[in-house]
Amino acid sequence: MSKSELSQSSSNAAPSLIERRRRAMGPVYATFYDVPLHLVRGKGVWLEGADGRRYLDAYNNVPSVGHCHPRVVAALAAQAGRLNTHTRYLTEPVIELAEKLLGTLPDHLEHAMFTCSGSESNDLALRIAMEASGGRGVVITRFAYHGNSLATVELSPAERGVRLPDHHRAVDAPDTFTNAGQGARTFARSVAEAFADMAAQGTRPAALLIDSAFSSDGIYFPPREAVQGAVDAARAAGAVVIADEVQSGFGRLGDAMWGFEVHGFRPDIVTLGKPMGAGHPVGAVVVTPEIVAPFTARFGYFNTFGGNPVSAAAAIAVLDAIADEGLLDNARDAGGHMLSLLSEVARQHAAIVNIRSRGLYTGVELAGDERRGGADVARRVVNEMCRRGVLISLCGPNANVLKIRPPLPFSRSNAEQLAQTLAATLSSLQH
């Protein structure tokens, strides 16, 4: 979602802290909710405010295995007390992480390169793709978000004020709702036409960059053939296929560890971000040997603290927690239960016009007076749910899709609290 969508300040919430923040950090930093939250601690799926109130976190995917997971905290502390340096030395944790990470991915993805964030990962992936393809044109979805580096923010039209450069192209996401899902059926054709237009204007194609959950576009899970058709069109144009798994990876969608597996396609490059370390600054680019070879021959790669031992220890703990605690299965089970509950809420409240869900990633589209004019309703819902102790957010070009994306330990009972709170919120807004 755009960082400005929920940014309103209020003198009701620790005004001295807000004013200190503005003076020290400047006006560019936004806050969530009309009354910004002053948080002091987190545990599992819960966050605690300075006033002692607890909030059910149904939004933050970065602490993927839960806030302050004991296993992650212990791994961080132990490694920080031993050694933290960079990848020009041999250290066991970063090699172990690479091996464990590759073990969760298809065999054709053989090399892991480490970064400090999803933005860095997508930036590096673009450099690799451009070197492999000899091109510079990238196709993305129309309201995508892929990062905040100079290269990636140009490919993030979800951010306010971003203008897509002339050598890139944007296509509509595979919308499974509007016009009876016509967008999903035409997605592959749109990608093919975008690459053809790019080439006709003298730009050589470089990459198709896909967020596997189409997160900022409004959250869509189209039929497999829609995404596979787009991938085929990209390869026919000579472009590299990049799967942005920052939001959809690490078991988030329930049916598989990675979002691209849910769609059934084989990416050339996979990019990962901070959910990899449950919020610790670590990301990765996983790539085929063939695609990375031209980049390696010309440039090589070094990132001072991308892949440092402390970050690697955190990421290893995340992978172990997902496996040992059955969090992928939990995402499927709790997510399915949540979908059933939300579907019942939708039957009782006409404001909900569509629900799109896979595992623990759900978009609830709201309508206002006009079919797709529910931004005001959605904003009011998000703020009222916060007041009632449940945190969610917004996404989509019209800011009318409730974005529900909790940490992976989110349980059936948590889902019940969320659904009950949403139902009560919608009822309250009718009066």
N, C-alpha and C positions, 0 to 999 in steps of 0.2 A: 504494500500500500504506500501511497505518497506520504512522506513524513509530515506534511502539513494538514492532512485530513482530520486529525483529531487534536490539533495543537491550539488549545485555548488556555489561557492562564486565569486564575481566580484568586482573589485576595483571601478566600476562605481557607486555603490550604497552605500553611506555613509561609506567610508572605515574606518574612525576612529571608527565608531560604531561597524563595523564588527570586527576590531582588538580588541577593548575593550571586545567584547563578547568572542572572542577566548581566550584572556588572563584570563578573570574572570571565564568563564564557561567551558573552555577546548575544545578540538577538537571533542568530541563525539557528540555534538549538530549539527544536520543538519539544513539546511534552504531549503525552496522551491525556485525553479526557478533559472535560470542561473544568473539573477540579483536579489538578495534578496530584498524583499519589506520591507521598513521601514514604518510601519503603526502607526497611531496616534489616530484614532477613528473609530467607527463603528456605523451604525444606520440602522436597518432593514436588507435589503439584500445588503447594501453598506458598503464598507470599504474605508477609506481615508488615503492616504500616507502623509508622512512628507512634500512632495512638493505640497500638496493640490489636487492631482489628485484622482478622485474617481474610485473605482473598483467594478464591479458587482460580488458579491460573489456567485458563483455557485458550491461551493465545501464544505463549512464548515457546517456540520450538528450539531456540538456541540451547537452553539447558535440557538437552534432548532426553537424558535419562533421569531428569528431575533436578530441581535446585539443590545445590550442595550435596550431591550424592556422596555418601561416605567413602565409597570405593575411589571415586575421582579425587576427592579431597585428600585422602591418604596417599594416593599415588603422586599428586602434585607436591605435597609436603615432603614426602620421602625423597623424591628426585631433586627438588629444590635444595634440599640439605646436602646433596652429594655433588651435583655438577649441573651447570647449565652453560652450554656453549653452542657452537654452530656446526654445520655439516661438512666443513673442511677437515674436521677430525673424525676419526672412527669412534662412534658411540653405539652401544648396544640398543638403546630404546628406539632410535629412529629406524634402524634396520628391522627390528622386531615389528614395529608399527607397519612398515611397508609390506612385510611378509603377511601379517594378519589382515591388512586391508585388501591386498591382492587376493587373498584367500576367499574373500566374500564376493568377488567380482568375476565375470566371465573370463575364461582363459586367454582370450585374445588381447586383453588389457594387461600388459606385462610390466609396466614401469610406473612407479609412483614418484611424483615430484611435490615437495612440500612448500606451503605458503603460510601466511598468517591470517588470511581471511578469504571469504568467497570472492570478494572484488579482485584480490590479487590472483586467485585461481582462474577466474574468467579472463583477466587481462593476459596472463601467461598462456592460457589456452588459445586465445586469439592470435598471439604472436606465433605459436606453434602451427596453428591452422594456416596462417598467411604464408608462412615459410613452406609448408608442405604443398599448398595449392598454387602458390605463385600469385594469388589474388589478394584483394583487400575488401571486397564487398561481402557484407554479412546480412542474412535475413533473420529477423526476429518477429515476435508477435507485437501487435500494435500498442499494447499497454504493459510491456514487459518491464521487469527490473532485474538487472544483472550486475550492479555494482556501482561504486562511486569513484573509481579511478578515472583518469581522463578518457581512456579508451572505452571503459565499460559504461560510464554515465551517458555517453553518446548513444549507447544501446539500451538505455533505460528510460523510455518515454513516460513511465509511471511517475518519474520525478518531475516536479514542477519546473517549467522553463526549459526543459530539454528539447532540442531540435535535432532530429535525425539527419546526419550528414548525407549529402547527395549520393554518395557511393554505397550507402546501405539501403535496405528496403524493409518495410514493416508490413505484415499481413494480419488480417483478423485472426484471433485465436479460434480454435475449433469449438465454437459455441454450441453446446448440446441443448440449449434451451430456446433461444430466440428463433422465431420462424420455424418451429418444429425441428430444430437441430440442423438447419440448412448449412450453418457455418462449419459444423463438423464434416459434413459431406463434401464441402468445397475446399477444405483446408489444403489438401495435397495439390489441387489445381492452382490455388493461390500461391503456394510456394514455388511451383514450377514457373508460373507466370512472372513472379518477382525475380527469379534468377534470369529468366529470358530477357526481361526488360533491363535488368542490370547489364547483361552482356551487350544488348543492343545499344546501350549508352556508353559502351567502351570500358566498362568496369569488369574485371575478371572476378568471378565468384571465389570466395574464400571459405565461408562457413554458414551452416544453419545452426543457430544457437537456440536451444529449446529448454525452457523450464518445464520439467516433466509433470508438474501439476498445474501449469499455466496460472501460477499463483496470483500475480498482480492483475492479470487479465480478468479475474473473477472466479478462478478455480474450476477447471473442467477436466473431465475424464472421458474423452471421446473413445469410440470404438478403435480397436487396434489398427484396423486398416487405414484409418484417417491419418494416424501418425506415421505408420510405415510408408504410406504413399508419399508423405512429405519427405521422409528420409530418402526414399528412392529418387525423388525429384532432385534433391540436393546432390546426391552422388552422380546422377546423370549430368548435372551441370559442372561436375568437377570440384564440388565443395566438400569440406570436412564436416562431419556431424558431431556437434558438441552437446552433451546432455548436462544441463545445469541441475545438479542434485542438491544444491544448498538447502532448499526447503523440502524437497520430496524424498530425500534419501534417508538412510539409516533406519529402515523399517517403518517410516512414517505412514506409508500407504497400506501396511498390513499384509498384503498378499506376497510381498517380496521385499528384499533388503533395499532394492533400488527402484526408483520410479520408472526408469526406462525398461526394466524387466516387466513391470506391469503392462507397459505398452507393447512389449515384445520386439523391440528393435535393438540393433547392435551399434552403439555409438563408437566413434573413433577416439573420442576424448570424453572423460567424465570430470566434472568439477565439483569440489566439496568445500564447505565453509565451516563456520564455528560450531554448529551442532556436533561436529566431529569430536570436539573436545569439551562438550557440554558447556560451551561458553568461553572456554580458554581460547586465546587467539591462535587457531591452527586451522589450516585448510590444505587441500591437495588437488593436484591434477594427475589423473590416471590416464595413461595413453598407450596406444599400440606402438611397438618398436618402429614400424614403418613410417608412421606419421611423425614421430618425434625425431627421426634420423636427420632430415635436412636441417632442422633447428639446431640440433646438437653439433652438426658439422660446421655450422657457421658461427654460433654464439656460445654454446654451453649454457649453464644456468647456475646461479648462486644467489641465495637469499639469506642474509645474515642470520636471522632467527626463524626462518621458515624451516621447521623440522628440528628445532632445538630439543634436547632431551626432556625438559619439563613438559613442554607441549605434547611431545610424543607419549610420555607417561600418562597424561590425561586422556589422550585419544585411545591408547591401549585399554585403559580402564573402561572407557565408554563401550568399546567393542565387546569387552568381556561381560559388562553388565547387560548389554542387549542380548547376548547369547545365554548367559547363566540365569537371567531373571525372566526369560521368555517374553521379552518386551515386544517382539514382532507379533507373536501370537496375541499378546494383550492388545496391541493396536488393532488387530483384526476383530477381536471379540468385543472389546469396549467400544470400538468405532461402530461396529454393526449394531450394538445395543443403542448407541447414541442416535444413529440414523433412524432406527425404529421409533424411538421416543420423539425425535424432532418431526418425523412424518406425522405422528399423532397431533403434535402441536400445530402443524400446518393445516390439518383438517379442521381445526377449531379457530384458526386465525387467517383470514383472507389476505392479510398483509404479506404472508409468505407465499411466493409464487413458484419457487423452485428450490430444491435442495440437491446439491451435488457433493457426494461424499465417497471417500475411499480410505479405509482405516481411520486414523486419527487426523484426517484432513477434510474439513467440511466447509462448504460455502452455502449460506442460506440467503437466497436472493429475495429482497423485499420490494414491494411496489407501493407507491404513494398514490396521489390522485391520478397520475398517469402510469401506464404499465411499467415503464422503466424510470420513473421519476421518484424513486424511494430513498434518495440520499438523505433527506431531512429526517425521515422516519428511521432510517438505519442509524444515523448519528444519535438520535434520541434514545434508541434501543441500547446502543453501546454504552452511553453515559449512564442510563438508568440501571443497566445490569451491573456496572461498576459500583454504583451507589448501593446495590443490593448484594455486593460481594463476589461477583463473578466477572472475570476479565476476558473480553474478546476484543476484536477490532474490525476494521473494514477493508475492503479491496474492490477492485473493478473500476473501469473507466468512469462509471457513474457514482462510485462510492456508495452503492446500495446493496452490497453483498457482505453479510456478516462473515467474518473470517474466524474460524474455530480451528485451532492448531495447538493443542496442549502438549506438555511433556509426555513422553511415552508411557510412564506409569499410570496415567489417567485411568481411573477404574470405572466399572459399571455404576457404582454409587455416585462417583463424580459426575458421570454423564446424566444421571437422574437429577442431581442438583442443578446442573446447567439447564436441562430441559424445563424443569419446574420454574426456574428463575426467568427463562425466556418467556414462558407462557404467562407468568404473572406480570412481566414487564409489558408484553403486548396488550394484556387486558387493561393495565393501568393507563396506557397511552390512548386507549379508546375513550377515556372519560375526561 
